[in-house]
């Protein structure tokens, strides 16, 4: 059921600063900008760090604390597996590397770098020399979104039903968009036979006309991939996507050996997302359709996960 925000609950549900904590980074005299917004249980984060002379990456695997406690494994998040955003890792000499942000725990995100093996981009943990040797004026920027824990919503001033406080007029609610709390959905999947595989998670929220949806599927012994991997959307998209080839999210494709391949999701027609992997073409990356052998030969225990945000055809 759609519910409203009240002015008494959110004096200004706008962007706020926060002070992250880190694993394997020393900020020193670097410059940090860390901001987030929370509406309902959707949290959007924007982060940047410009290295100073005493900033350093101290180990392998860079973690960034979350501004609001996230939903956990019971809601389908899986450590170092669920993608929640994208990153840019910049050498001040001009080179920029792409990366992904993964859910690490209810309190932290992991920032990874892309690298190429044969013709496929994969993900690697950052270190003092990955994806380059870090020095003054280099930078890390990322944007990501995730589902907050239900307790984080209650703690912001809502009652235990997650509804509006009593004694407020319609005008009090009108300044804020209606929303639905995160809920499960079961997508129809084309180009794939699930067999005895599992849809581990598929959850979405809608705030006004904004939809955030994430999920993960694990293959079983009778699952098979045939190509043009499409998943039906939980909410109909705006018709503008019919004339656009817009990327609406990041995806992860993982084989049983834990190699992580990068993929992208775009809206296909008026009902689905299509997931395409990336391949190296000369010195650049291009998209390629997923098949039974691309980006690897799919087998039991392999998985694909997605994290997308798009505009709905109509508001809640």
C-alpha positions in Angstrom: 0.0 0.0 0.0 1.3 3.5 -0.8 2.0 5.6 2.2 2.9 9.3 2.6 5.7 11.2 4.3 4.7 13.9 6.8 6.5 17.1 7.4 6.5 16.4 11.1 8.5 13.2 10.4 10.9 14.7 7.9 11.5 18.4 8.4 13.7 18.2 5.2 14.3 14.8 3.6 17.2 16.2 1.7 20.8 15.3 1.2 22.9 15.1 4.3 26.7 14.9 5.0 28.1 11.9 6.8 31.6 10.9 8.0 32.6 7.4 6.7 34.9 5.0 8.4 37.2 2.8 6.4 39.0 -0.5 6.1 42.4 -0.4 4.3 42.3 3.4 3.6 44.0 6.1 5.5 42.4 9.4 4.6 45.1 11.6 6.1 44.9 15.1 4.5 42.7 13.9 1.7 39.4 15.6 0.8 36.2 13.7 1.4 32.7 14.5 0.2 30.2 12.0 1.5 26.5 12.7 1.2 23.3 10.6 1.3 19.5 10.9 1.1 17.0 8.5 2.7 13.4 8.3 1.6 11.4 5.5 3.2 14.0 2.6 3.3 15.8 3.7 0.0 19.2 5.2 0.7 21.2 6.9 -2.1 24.9 7.7 -1.5 27.4 9.9 -3.3 31.0 9.7 -2.3 34.4 11.1 -3.4 37.9 11.1 -2.0 40.7 13.1 -3.5 44.1 11.9 -2.2 46.4 14.2 -0.3 50.1 13.7 0.4 49.3 11.5 3.5 46.4 9.5 2.0 47.1 5.8 1.3 45.5 2.5 0.4 46.9 0.2 3.1 45.8 -3.3 2.2 43.7 -5.4 -0.2 40.0 -4.8 -0.1 38.7 -1.3 0.5 35.6 -0.9 2.6 33.5 2.2 3.1 31.0 2.5 6.0 27.3 3.0 5.2 25.5 6.1 6.5 22.4 4.1 7.5 22.3 0.5 8.6 21.2 -1.6 5.6 18.9 -4.6 5.2 20.8 -7.8 5.7 21.2 -11.4 4.5 17.6 -12.3 5.5 16.5 -9.7 2.9 18.7 -11.2 0.2 21.9 -9.3 0.5 25.0 -11.4 0.0 28.5 -10.2 1.0 30.7 -9.3 -1.9 28.1 -10.6 -4.3 25.2 -8.1 -4.4 26.1 -5.1 -6.6 24.8 -1.8 -5.3 26.5 0.9 -7.4 29.4 2.0 -9.6 32.8 3.6 -9.0 35.4 5.6 -10.9 39.1 5.2 -9.8 41.2 8.0 -11.3 44.9 8.4 -11.7 45.7 12.1 -11.7 47.8 11.4 -14.7 44.6 11.1 -16.7 43.7 7.4 -16.7 40.3 6.4 -15.3 39.3 2.9 -14.2 35.8 1.6 -13.8 34.7 -0.2 -10.8 31.6 -1.6 -8.9 30.4 -1.1 -5.4 29.2 -4.3 -3.6 27.3 -4.8 -0.4 29.7 -6.1 2.2 27.7 -6.1 5.4 24.8 -4.1 7.1 27.4 -1.4 7.8 29.8 -1.4 4.9 30.2 -1.4 1.1 33.2 -2.8 -0.9 34.7 -0.8 -3.7 36.3 -2.9 -6.5 38.2 -2.2 -9.7 37.7 -3.7 -13.2 40.5 -5.6 -15.0 40.7 -7.5 -18.2 41.5 -11.2 -18.6 41.4 -12.5 -22.1 38.5 -10.5 -23.5 36.3 -10.1 -20.4 36.3 -7.4 -17.7 36.2 -8.8 -14.2 36.3 -7.3 -10.7 39.4 -7.2 -8.4 39.9 -5.8 -4.9 41.7 -2.5 -4.7 45.1 -2.3 -3.1 48.1 0.1 -3.0 48.9 -0.8 -6.6 45.5 -1.8 -8.0 44.3 -0.5 -10.3 47.4 1.7 -10.2 49.9 3.0 -7.7 47.9 5.6 -5.6 49.4 9.0 -5.0 48.5 12.7 -4.4 45.6 14.0 -6.4 44.3 10.6 -7.4 40.6 10.1 -6.6 37.9 7.6 -5.8 34.2 8.5 -6.6 31.2 6.3 -6.4 27.4 6.4 -6.3 25.3 3.6 -4.9 21.9 2.8 -3.5 20.6 0.2 -1.1 17.7 -0.9 1.1 17.9 0.3 4.7 17.0 -1.9 7.6 13.3 -1.5 8.7 14.5 -0.3 12.1 16.2 2.7 10.4 12.9 3.8 9.0 11.2 3.5 12.4 14.1 5.4 14.0 13.4 8.4 11.7 10.1 9.2 13.4 7.6 6.9 11.9 5.3 4.8 14.0 5.6 1.0 14.2 3.3 0.5 11.2 5.7 2.7 9.1 2.8 5.0 8.6 2.2 8.7 9.1 1.8 10.2 12.5 -1.7 11.1 13.5 -3.0 14.7 13.7 -1.6 15.8 10.3 -3.6 17.2 7.4 -3.5 16.2 3.8 -1.4 19.4 3.1 1.2 18.0 5.5 1.6 14.9 3.3 1.4 16.6 -0.1 4.9 17.9 -0.2 6.3 14.3 -0.1 5.9 11.5 -2.6 3.8 8.4 -1.9 5.9 5.3 -1.7 5.7 1.5 -1.2 8.0 -0.2 1.1 10.4 -2.8 -0.2 8.6 -6.0 -1.2 9.2 -9.2 -3.1 8.6 -9.8 -6.8 9.0 -12.8 -9.0 10.3 -11.8 -12.4 9.6 -13.8 -15.6 13.0 -14.6 -17.1 13.5 -15.0 -20.8 16.6 -16.6 -22.4 17.0 -18.7 -19.4 15.5 -21.9 -18.0 15.6 -21.9 -14.2 15.0 -25.6 -13.7 16.0 -26.4 -10.1 17.8 -23.1 -9.8 16.8 -20.4 -7.3 15.6 -16.8 -7.4 17.5 -16.0 -4.2 16.1 -12.5 -3.9 14.0 -10.0 -5.9 12.9 -6.9 -4.0 11.8 -3.4 -5.1 10.5 -0.1 -3.8 8.6 2.7 -5.6 8.8 6.3 -4.4 6.6 8.5 -6.6 7.8 7.4 -10.0 11.2 6.2 -8.9 11.7 2.4 -8.8 14.7 0.7 -7.2 15.0 -3.1 -7.7 17.7 -5.6 -6.9 17.9 -9.3 -7.0 20.0 -12.5 -7.5 19.5 -15.9 -9.3 21.6 -19.0 -8.7 21.7 -21.8 -11.3 21.0 -25.4 -10.4 22.0 -28.6 -12.2 19.0 -28.3 -14.5 19.2 -24.6 -15.2 20.4 -23.4 -18.6 21.3 -20.1 -20.3 20.3 -19.6 -23.9 20.8 -15.9 -24.6 19.2 -12.5 -24.6 18.8 -12.7 -20.8 15.6 -10.6 -19.9 13.8 -10.1 -16.7 10.3 -8.7 -16.4 10.2 -5.4 -14.4 8.2 -5.2 -11.2 6.6 -1.9 -12.2 5.9 -0.7 -15.8 8.5 1.8 -17.0 8.0 5.2 -18.5 7.3 4.9 -22.3 10.3 7.1 -23.0 12.5 4.1 -22.6 11.0 2.7 -25.8 13.1 5.2 -27.8 16.2 5.1 -25.6 18.9 2.5 -25.0 19.5 3.7 -21.5 21.6 1.8 -19.0 19.6 1.7 -15.7 21.8 -0.4 -13.5 24.8 -2.6 -12.9 25.0 -6.4 -12.8 27.3 -9.1 -11.8 27.8 -12.5 -13.5 29.8 -15.0 -11.4 31.0 -18.5 -12.3 31.6 -21.2 -9.8 35.3 -20.3 -9.4 34.2 -16.9 -8.0 35.4 -14.9 -10.9 33.2 -11.8 -11.1 32.2 -10.5 -14.5 30.8 -7.1 -15.2 27.5 -6.5 -16.9 24.9 -3.8 -17.5 21.1 -3.7 -17.5 19.0 -1.6 -19.9 15.3 -1.5 -20.4 14.1 -3.5 -23.3 10.7 -2.5 -24.8 8.1 -1.7 -22.2 8.2 -4.7 -19.8 11.8 -6.0 -19.3 15.4 -5.3 -18.5 18.0 -7.0 -20.7 21.4 -7.9 -19.2 24.4 -7.7 -21.4 28.0 -8.5 -20.5 31.1 -6.4 -21.4 33.9 -7.5 -23.7 37.2 -6.0 -24.7 37.4 -4.6 -28.2 40.8 -3.2 -28.8 41.5 -0.8 -26.0 37.8 -0.2 -25.2 34.8 -2.2 -23.8 31.7 -3.0 -25.8 28.5 -4.9 -25.0 27.8 -8.5 -25.9 24.7 -10.6 -25.5 24.8 -13.4 -22.9 24.7 -17.0 -24.3 25.3 -20.5 -22.9 29.1 -19.9 -23.2 29.3 -16.1 -22.8 30.9 -14.6 -20.7 31.7 -18.2 -19.5 30.1 -21.6 -19.8 27.2 -21.5 -17.4 26.9 -24.3 -14.9 25.3 -25.2 -11.5 26.3 -22.8 -8.8 26.9 -19.9 -11.1 24.8 -16.7 -10.5 23.7 -13.4 -11.9 22.7 -10.4 -9.8 21.3 -6.9 -10.7 20.7 -3.5 -9.1 18.6 -1.1 -11.2 16.9 2.3 -10.8 14.4 3.6 -13.3 11.4 5.9 -13.9 7.9 4.2 -13.7 5.1 4.9 -16.1 3.0 6.3 -13.2 3.4 7.3 -9.6 2.3 5.3 -6.6 
